[in-house]
Amino acid sequence: MDTLEWSDALALDLPQMDDTHREFVDQLAVVQAAPDTQLAGAWRALIEHTEAHFGQEDRWMRDTRFASGNCHATQHLVVLQVM
């Protein structure tokens, strides 16, 4: 599997979101590199990070009244279900 690497192409120029997205990329790399004995813990940490990340984004979208027709919060739910 290809490893996702942070690049300027992923940046949104929103420091808090970019920092969280960098952390996600770093956590994903830990999962991909984890030996079998550490995989479950690394995966759990990625899921916990992603739940917190998505929760924060959902709060920001709600607080700023981000496009009411936006499906991004639904995309968050789908990703978490897959994880």
Secondary structure as the mmCIF struct_conf table of DSSP 4:
data_model
#
loop_
_struct_conf.conf_type_id
_struct_conf.id
_struct_conf.beg_label_comp_id
_struct_conf.beg_label_asym_id
_struct_conf.beg_label_seq_id
_struct_conf.end_label_comp_id
_struct_conf.end_label_asym_id
_struct_conf.end_label_seq_id
HELX_LH_PP_P HELX_LH_PP_P1 ASP A 2 LEU A 4
HELX_RH_3T_P HELX_RH_3T_P1 ASP A 8 LEU A 10
BEND BEND1 ASP A 13 ASP A 13
HELX_RH_AL_P HELX_RH_AL_P1 PRO A 15 ALA A 33
HELX_RH_AL_P HELX_RH_AL_P2 ASP A 36 ASP A 63
TURN_TY1_P TURN_TY1_P1 THR A 64 ARG A 65
TURN_TY1_P TURN_TY1_P2 SER A 68 GLY A 69
HELX_RH_AL_P HELX_RH_AL_P3 HIS A 72 VAL A 82
#
